[in-house]
């Protein structure tokens, strides 16, 4: 019997859980569903397949949907054994469900729900049915995700303010379980906090709950500290998560770097569930810009293609596209670049074929918003974001055009991967790059300006960093940008960790690792000095005391566990351990000048491929279980054997 | 305090219940959801309104959705009292729900969910919020329809075939309640039937159920007879229905006609719930062609605009349109004609504004399928139906063009009603009518042919009846069609009750009431002779015995309670009682030559307007509570007084 999966219309599982995720934000007592269009799943689908049976066979369809099985010309209820004689048989499974996406599971020797079934929604041509490795048993309902759970007990309690403050060893996404007499439970309020200060601030903490009278459990939320007025009670935290195995290990011998890796790992895992989310306390929404950065971290830590596929499908939604992803123009563009990154990292033609029409329709949506020069412009309701910073967004904004240029390039490459002609996209890329240079490059300033319409000649790091990163700036302009923008203290600095990622990536890519290492130690090390157990949405070393938890003008508004702050994993993995994709294989170029005791394992694909490095006793030993690996050291390249050690004297 | 309604995104309630309806068909143990695209409701909406408050006021929002209230710049949870000071305040209510359409209810003196709220779905411009007279209390959930229920006990029991056959006084849509010991209940099967024969046929009856061990109730289904093997048990039927008041009363003094009216009334009420459905046993789906005919019956019986609005919205679904309604080309066109009929009968600018964009997009969808001459053609997957009959559907099918012509005309009229320029639609209508005459009119045969491409010159009643009914055939051609087609025995007769409606309507409209009356007596009277308590999907006097319940090659496949067979109400009301709309008012021209003892009340609008007639003692007394009424008798017109009697000597 082949492996059976639950089947659904591809993308619908993602749209369903996306809603669960995007509607899960709670703030001080009210629900705050995400403020963009929520594309729904299909309610009526049919799965079809034709078998040529060598012998008589039986099967049974399991489903929570309303529907029937048609085998040949006979109809059967779900749950009933269906017997098919030898020979060709066309099977279709009709399913309808209102409250969740319809899904079916087929048990049988030959006829079963393995790969090969096509799905239809009565509107579009058939597509291969969707499935997930998480739904493989007939007793499941794919509309109920089976989270992993772990119980944590407080590591510390403290009598304070007429109650007890409970502290857990780290931040969790948990339902607190209160065990005490019913009388004590009555009217009890539990105040949760990511910080001690938040849990103790009964007015302004984000989450305060009344445990259920029967369960003794309040809803699940981000919690490291909990305060409960009155005498001490028995308290446990039921932490809920999606168990995505960690496939990397990192030891540098530098305790600070190792600690940064460990905390980044915990941060990233908390923010990686069914989807990449931004933070576990807030917003808990799926943001395309945040997810884009998570792709880079994922590649060096979990290397899980599935969470990327789910996130990309969830973000994009159904066709036709009626608004930018998360309402943000640049987030639509980053989504396209995310698809490219995903495919570059893991391949996967099947997923590419599924998502390619959505890439095309997104670009077609953007095309309707191009001006005469091919620049992407905003319509009413479009949010031109790029970064929280003073930027000159008059007319078509330069930074957006850099991203668009990279999108045309990505579309050309993805076309090629599918065996399609990407010539039109390539031509668009070249034409746009030329227009950008003509309109935005300021020869006098030696930099790209944000806007060519305002006349202000405003130069920002954001626009110029993207020009470099998106391949718009050629070698000469790249050097000018480094000199005139990046190294120019007169150009306002990047203040957000979100854009810091792009800046550090560019700096590292330009080989300026000293600056990157310094930043790792000061910024992420600085958070550790404050006792961080997860990395924060933002960190300003100059701010101390309770004010350090403020953000968006809101006390405790800052998320203390935010995915984009896990980027040290990418920076260390990509530029210091030095692993990168190369053709069909990979190259690894460790910088032992920064990591003298390097001992690490890093994933090299979306399966179980890995490369390990260990520097010990004046020698470096590399190992991999995949072909196509190369070790680069001091300008020399050593092909790596498969399943054998390669040791190089240092 | 003004009246509060539950609010939702307009049309979403209809799409939700449409799925409940279209997924409710069950046949011999399996669910059979309708085989077309099911458009889903929106999951994330926002309701907005600005008040200029004369004094401080309070309100509270109730909802099963996730969300919050934003009043001014402060957010509040649902359920919490919100206090607004005097002056202008902008209120928005954000709501998200996965399993059903999000809806909100606002309780307050001034701020409440009466009319005036706008709804947004993050994709389209704001539209007035949807509401229904059925959802006006805060303790309701608009996703749970509050059906009316009534208990029926068997009127007869009979020991037979080792069990007991229970008979109810009429056909019901009911859950049977079995009262007996738990032991007796175990393993019990209840066999239901629309006919005695069906309930006794354990193999082939449509519904056989096992009552729940705790409730003693099987699911709800169409039932007049129930057979339960073994000793007699206490049985009751819990009939479920939407209580739409009957606003007509009809007495003709002819017992057969009166009985036909009564049975048609019961038939129609059973098939009129949240929507017009085709039949209560099968399919229980919402079909546009069936619904179109129901509009005509409704006008003379319930005169309920709401069920029409719900049905029209449910059928049409969301934009963009991706396929014909029910997959059937002519059903898309009949939907447009239905909108016109609805507006002609009840007015209602608000509904017209809501549905007009959907009319336009349907026509735009059709436009993409026009050939060079402006004829509507089928694409792969389109079902060209018109009728179950031998028709020549080669090339563009003539009957479809007749309907399309009427659609352009309807669109022009509806444009006018909205104060828009309908010139383009009118021009299309005229151009199409000319093309039809040029291509389909066969001067030699004196009739329209089905196809001008096949060369077969096939003449059908269907195409010609629609040519008359859709206003394509002018006076001269009309006469030729009557002679050469309708009265020509060589042209195959109409065999379906569905198309019989169109034929009888045309005959009656041509004043040939003798034939219509004869048909009423023989066809509908014939079913009564067979003991019908509801009118059947089809009736062939030549077939007797169990075979009379066969249809679609399926024993008991015939629906014995089918909406389209309720048309005597329309025929009697429109042509014999003689009530018709006229301008802003109505005219009533009773045919006392056919109905000597006429005593009837008929609705004249969608409110409580009525007209009554009573022929007694050589005089006819008419009464109405609405202005603009005229009595027509023997070629004379008598304006009707409002709230007073007008008596005319006969």
Interface residues (C-beta under 8 A of the other chain):
Chain A: X16 X19 X20 X22 X23 X27 X29 X30 X31 X32 X33 X34 X35 X36 X37 X38 X40 X41 X42 X43 X44 X66 X67 X68 X69 X75 X76 X77 X78 X80 X94 X95 X96 X97 X98 X99 X100 X121 X122 X123 X124 X320 X322 X323
Chain B: X16 X19 X20 X22 X23 X27 X29 X30 X31 X32 X33 X34 X35 X36 X37 X38 X40 X41 X42 X43 X44 X66 X67 X68 X69 X75 X76 X77 X78 X80 X94 X95 X96 X97 X98 X99 X100 X121 X122 X123 X124 X320 X322 X323
